[in-house]
Amino acid sequence: MGAAVGIVMGSDSDWPVMKDAADVLGEFDVEVEVDVVSAHRMPTEMIDYGREAAGRGLRVIVAGAGGAAHLPGMLAAVTPLPVIGVPVPLQHLDGMDSLLSIVQMPAGVPVATVSIGGARNAGLLAARILASGTDDDAARLREQMVTFQEGLRQVAREKGARLRAQRSSRVGFGA
Ligand SMILES: Nc1c(C(=O)O)ncn1[C@@H]1O[C@H](COP(=O)(O)O)[C@@H](O)[C@H]1O
């Protein structure tokens, strides 16, 4: 089977952030494709990518960009697929510029925006979208997601236990 999720970014300089989306989807055995597609620097290829994505078998697009981040919104304008936008922090403005560029979409053109640098959550959201289907693969993904959530719960419980143990071992004033 071909890739179910397309992970694209405005530049290869976004990869250290965007890699987290590919990694977590790998943990869920979801096939991905990765590429650089820039709305600003290669507008015609970007439009082609968005227009052809569904026909090529992709089911979700994760798009990351920094600064004036038009890529996720422009892809959402030309594809019927769900688009998840990842604001990539650059040296200036800490990613707030990118966050606002991605999140403030006009009515009718939704982009599911994650936090600044939140590519791992973007990958997890893509997995959840795939898991909402009615096919066998969706059922497998749902099961895997429940196991993953159980792992999170376990880690949080251990954090609480550590904190409680730390406090109970302290004696004296201010403990
Ligand atoms: N925001 C966009 C778009 C776009 O939205 O089309 N294309 C490139 N970029 C961003 O420019 C930043 C700097 O890129 P370079 O490192 O290549 O100079 C990257 O974060 C990229 O996502």
The ligand as an SDF file (V2000), in Angstrom:
LIG
                    3D

 22 23  0  0  0  0  0  0  0  0999 V2000
    6.5590   29.4200    5.3400 N   0  0  0  0  0  0  0  0  0  0  0  0
    7.2550   28.9430    4.2960 C   0  0  0  0  0  0  0  0  0  0  0  0
    6.7530   28.5970    3.0420 C   0  0  0  0  0  0  0  0  0  0  0  0
    5.3050   28.6190    2.6760 C   0  0  0  0  0  0  0  0  0  0  0  0
    4.4460   28.8400    3.5510 O   0  0  0  0  0  0  0  0  0  0  0  0
    5.0260   28.3810    1.4980 O   0  0  0  0  0  0  0  0  0  0  0  0
    7.7560   28.1960    2.2780 N   0  0  0  0  0  0  0  0  0  0  0  0
    8.8800   28.2600    3.0120 C   0  0  0  0  0  0  0  0  0  0  0  0
    8.5750   28.7230    4.2350 N   0  0  0  0  0  0  0  0  0  0  0  0
    9.4240   28.7850    5.4170 C   0  0  0  0  0  0  0  0  0  0  0  0
   10.5610   29.5500    5.3400 O   0  0  0  0  0  0  0  0  0  0  0  0
   11.3960   29.1630    6.4100 C   0  0  0  0  0  0  0  0  0  0  0  0
   12.8420   29.3820    6.0820 C   0  0  0  0  0  0  0  0  0  0  0  0
   13.2230   28.5510    5.0220 O   0  0  0  0  0  0  0  0  0  0  0  0
   14.7810   28.3540    4.6280 P   0  0  0  0  0  0  0  0  0  0  0  0
   15.4270   27.6910    5.8090 O   0  0  0  0  0  0  0  0  0  0  0  0
   14.7710   27.4610    3.4000 O   0  0  0  0  0  0  0  0  0  0  0  0
   15.3070   29.7310    4.3360 O   0  0  0  0  0  0  0  0  0  0  0  0
   11.0680   27.6910    6.7040 C   0  0  0  0  0  0  0  0  0  0  0  0
   10.6080   27.5710    8.0530 O   0  0  0  0  0  0  0  0  0  0  0  0
    9.9720   27.4030    5.7280 C   0  0  0  0  0  0  0  0  0  0  0  0
    8.9320   26.5790    6.2270 O   0  0  0  0  0  0  0  0  0  0  0  0
  1  2  1  0
  2  3  2  0
  2  9  1  0
  3  4  1  0
  3  7  1  0
  4  5  2  0
  4  6  1  0
  7  8  2  0
  8  9  1  0
  9 10  1  0
 10 11  1  0
 10 21  1  0
 11 12  1  0
 12 13  1  0
 12 19  1  0
 13 14  1  0
 14 15  1  0
 15 16  2  0
 15 17  1  0
 15 18  1  0
 19 20  1  0
 19 21  1  0
 21 22  1  0
M  END
$$$$
